[in-house]
Amino acid sequence: MRVVITYGTFDLFHEGHVNLFERARALGDRLVVAVSTDPFNAIKGKSSYFPYESRRRIVASCRYVDEVIAETGWDQKRDGIRALGVSTFVMGSDWTGRFDDLNDICDVVYLPRTEGISSSLIRDDLLRRAAARRG
């Protein structure tokens, strides 16, 4: 069985997330998604609109996802890959090269991002719209 894993915050769930999961799942028999916890996001200097448990439930509801685990730190990846028997590690192309050190234990694949959509773009658009309404 080929196990594929990907990591991310997955806030403001959108079509780009679905595309990533669909393409990642096509690379194997099982897709595990590690969703960043709120404390880990704070370490990364990020904040999410939805708390971890909501994001975990949303990701788990996607038909391409077989299992969701918590991402609690940068160094968890190597141990998690070994423990779960992962054969392919997948990230979006905006991370190209950042995880090449994992090539010694699994295949590392960077998939193209979906053009024109991201949680950051959605957040920025919502803030612009709110500001325009205020005046």
DAVENBEL-V560167 format. One record per helix or strand. SS is the DSSP state (@ for helix, = for strand). FROM is the first residue (numbers start at 0). TO is the last residue. Records with the same first field share a line. If there is no record, write none. Layout:
SS->FROM-TO, FROM-TO
This chain:
=->2-7, 29-35, 66-70, 85-91, 106-110
@->14-24, 37-42, 51-59, 75-83, 92-94, 99-103, 118-133
